[in-house]
Amino acid sequence: MTQDLAIARFDFALPQANFNLDMRHDMQILLDQADFAKLSASARAEILSRLDFNSPGSSLVETPAESVADYEGIDMTDVVDLDEKQIRVWMEAAQEKTKLGLRVIAEHGPVLDASLLNDAGIDNISHFQSRTTIRTRTVTKNKRAFMLGWNEDWHWDGNRAVGRYAVREMTHRSLRKYFGLD
């Protein structure tokens, strides 16, 4: 597990360029441990000094580590990041079986054994994969987009899927939020 540092209530003022307005805005910054470590010591200290973990929405959250080994051997070409809003739109037209498969991915991903989909009752994984691709392309308006990546030696052993599926980290977090797992 790595720790992500989420700053959800960080106020800043926009410069007043010929306006007599004081506009204040919130922004969210997500830094994983590796990116945070790349910052200078003074930048890290300043960020930490501005954190207010008591304000609504601010948190230090633990998320599964994303490492190259997790995705090793999985073709992630054209696999897109889907944010929370896109996932909500995606789910509006999804059938219950497809949602069930995505819940399995939310619970066990971002990389998971394809047989977990069989275990959850997704018998026609080819149809599931096709539905995720079509819907992702519709939501993103990108005719090359995929939601799922899979490993090269993915195959069937009788009626069981043998291989791994993966989604991008942002998609995984968005799915977890959609299903109320985070």
C-alpha positions as CSV (number, residue, x, y, z in Angstrom):
1,M,0.0,0.0,0.0
2,T,1.1,3.5,-0.7
3,Q,-0.4,6.6,0.7
4,D,-1.9,9.3,-1.5
5,L,-2.0,12.7,-0.1
6,A,-5.3,14.4,-1.0
7,I,-5.9,18.1,-0.3
8,A,-9.5,18.8,-1.0
9,R,-9.9,22.3,0.5
10,F,-7.0,24.4,-0.5
11,D,-8.1,28.0,-1.0
12,F,-6.4,30.4,-3.3
13,A,-7.2,33.8,-4.7
14,L,-7.1,34.5,-8.4
15,P,-5.0,37.6,-9.3
16,Q,-7.1,40.6,-9.9
17,A,-6.5,41.6,-13.5
18,N,-8.4,44.8,-14.1
19,F,-11.3,43.5,-12.0
20,N,-12.3,44.6,-8.6
21,L,-13.3,41.1,-7.5
22,D,-11.8,38.9,-4.9
23,M,-12.5,35.4,-6.3
24,R,-11.8,32.5,-4.0
25,H,-11.7,28.9,-5.3
26,D,-11.1,25.4,-3.9
27,M,-9.0,22.9,-5.7
28,Q,-8.1,19.3,-5.2
29,I,-4.6,18.1,-5.5
30,L,-3.7,14.4,-5.5
31,L,-0.1,13.5,-5.0
32,D,1.1,9.9,-4.6
33,Q,4.1,9.2,-2.4
34,A,6.5,9.1,-5.4
35,D,5.4,12.4,-6.8
36,F,5.5,14.0,-3.3
37,A,9.0,12.8,-2.8
38,K,10.1,14.5,-6.0
39,L,9.2,17.9,-4.6
40,S,11.8,20.0,-2.9
41,A,12.0,19.9,0.9
42,S,10.6,23.4,1.1
43,A,7.7,22.6,-1.3
44,R,6.8,19.5,0.8
45,A,7.0,21.5,4.0
46,E,4.7,24.2,2.6
47,I,2.2,21.7,1.4
48,L,2.1,19.9,4.7
49,S,1.8,23.2,6.6
50,R,-1.3,24.1,4.6
51,L,-3.1,20.8,5.2
52,D,-6.2,20.9,7.3
53,F,-7.4,17.4,7.8
54,N,-10.3,18.7,9.8
55,S,-11.9,20.5,6.9
56,P,-14.6,18.7,4.9
57,G,-13.3,16.5,2.2
58,S,-9.6,16.7,3.2
59,S,-8.0,13.3,3.9
60,L,-5.0,11.2,3.8
61,V,-6.1,8.1,2.0
62,E,-4.6,4.7,1.4
63,T,-4.8,3.4,-2.1
64,P,-3.4,0.3,-3.6
65,A,0.0,0.8,-5.0
66,E,0.2,1.1,-8.7
67,S,3.4,-0.4,-9.9
68,V,4.8,-1.6,-13.2
69,A,4.7,-5.2,-12.0
70,D,0.9,-5.0,-11.5
71,Y,0.4,-4.3,-15.2
72,E,3.2,-6.4,-16.4
73,G,2.2,-8.3,-19.6
74,I,-1.1,-6.5,-19.9
75,D,-1.8,-4.5,-23.1
76,M,-3.0,-1.1,-21.9
77,T,-2.9,0.5,-25.4
78,D,-5.8,2.9,-25.7
79,V,-7.1,2.0,-22.3
80,V,-8.5,5.3,-21.0
81,D,-8.9,7.0,-17.6
82,L,-12.6,7.5,-16.7
83,D,-13.4,10.0,-14.0
84,E,-16.3,9.8,-11.6
85,K,-18.6,11.8,-13.8
86,Q,-17.9,9.6,-16.8
87,I,-18.5,6.5,-14.8
88,R,-21.9,7.8,-13.7
89,V,-22.8,8.5,-17.3
90,W,-21.4,5.2,-18.3
91,M,-23.6,3.4,-15.8
92,E,-26.8,5.1,-16.9
93,A,-27.1,2.7,-19.9
94,A,-25.4,-0.3,-18.4
95,Q,-27.2,-3.6,-17.9
96,E,-27.1,-5.2,-14.5
97,K,-24.8,-8.0,-15.6
98,T,-22.3,-5.5,-16.9
99,K,-22.6,-3.5,-13.6
100,L,-21.9,-6.7,-11.7
101,G,-18.7,-7.3,-13.6
102,L,-17.6,-3.7,-13.0
103,R,-18.3,-4.1,-9.3
104,V,-16.0,-7.1,-9.3
105,I,-13.3,-4.9,-10.9
106,A,-13.9,-2.2,-8.3
107,E,-13.6,-4.7,-5.5
108,H,-10.5,-6.6,-6.8
109,G,-8.8,-4.3,-9.3
110,P,-7.2,-2.4,-10.8
111,V,-5.7,-5.7,-12.0
112,L,-7.6,-8.9,-11.4
113,D,-7.8,-12.5,-12.5
114,A,-10.5,-12.9,-15.2
115,S,-11.9,-15.9,-13.5
116,L,-13.3,-13.7,-10.8
117,L,-15.8,-12.5,-13.4
118,N,-16.8,-16.1,-14.0
119,D,-17.1,-16.6,-10.2
120,A,-19.4,-13.6,-10.0
121,G,-21.8,-15.1,-12.6
122,I,-20.5,-13.4,-15.8
123,D,-20.7,-16.4,-18.0
124,N,-20.3,-14.6,-21.3
125,I,-17.1,-12.6,-20.7
126,S,-16.7,-11.9,-24.5
127,H,-20.1,-10.1,-24.3
128,F,-19.0,-8.3,-21.1
129,Q,-15.8,-7.1,-22.7
130,S,-17.6,-6.0,-25.8
131,R,-20.2,-4.0,-23.8
132,T,-17.4,-2.3,-21.8
133,T,-15.7,-1.3,-25.0
134,I,-18.8,0.0,-26.8
135,R,-20.0,2.0,-23.8
136,T,-16.5,3.4,-23.1
137,R,-16.3,4.6,-26.7
138,T,-19.7,6.2,-26.5
139,V,-19.0,8.0,-23.2
140,T,-15.5,9.2,-24.3
141,K,-16.4,9.9,-27.9
142,N,-13.1,8.1,-28.8
143,K,-13.6,5.3,-31.2
144,R,-10.3,3.7,-30.2
145,A,-10.9,3.7,-26.4
146,F,-11.0,0.7,-24.2
147,M,-11.9,0.4,-20.5
148,L,-10.1,-2.9,-20.1
149,G,-6.6,-4.0,-20.8
150,W,-5.8,-7.7,-20.8
151,N,-2.8,-9.9,-21.0
152,E,-1.5,-11.4,-24.2
153,D,-1.9,-15.1,-23.1
154,W,-5.6,-14.6,-22.1
155,H,-7.6,-17.7,-23.1
156,W,-10.4,-20.0,-22.3
157,D,-10.0,-23.3,-20.4
158,G,-13.3,-25.0,-21.1
159,N,-15.8,-22.4,-19.9
160,R,-13.4,-20.6,-17.6
161,A,-11.5,-17.4,-18.5
162,V,-7.7,-17.7,-17.8
163,G,-5.8,-14.4,-17.7
164,R,-5.9,-11.0,-16.2
165,Y,-7.9,-7.8,-16.9
166,A,-6.9,-4.3,-15.8
167,V,-8.3,-0.8,-15.7
168,R,-6.4,2.4,-15.1
169,E,-6.0,3.7,-11.6
170,M,-8.4,6.7,-12.1
171,T,-11.1,4.4,-13.5
172,H,-10.6,2.0,-10.6
173,R,-11.0,4.8,-8.0
174,S,-14.1,6.1,-9.9
175,L,-15.6,2.6,-9.9
176,R,-14.9,2.2,-6.2
177,K,-16.6,5.6,-5.5
178,Y,-19.6,4.7,-7.7
179,F,-20.2,1.4,-5.8
180,G,-19.7,3.1,-2.4
181,L,-16.5,1.1,-1.6
182,D,-14.5,4.2,-0.7
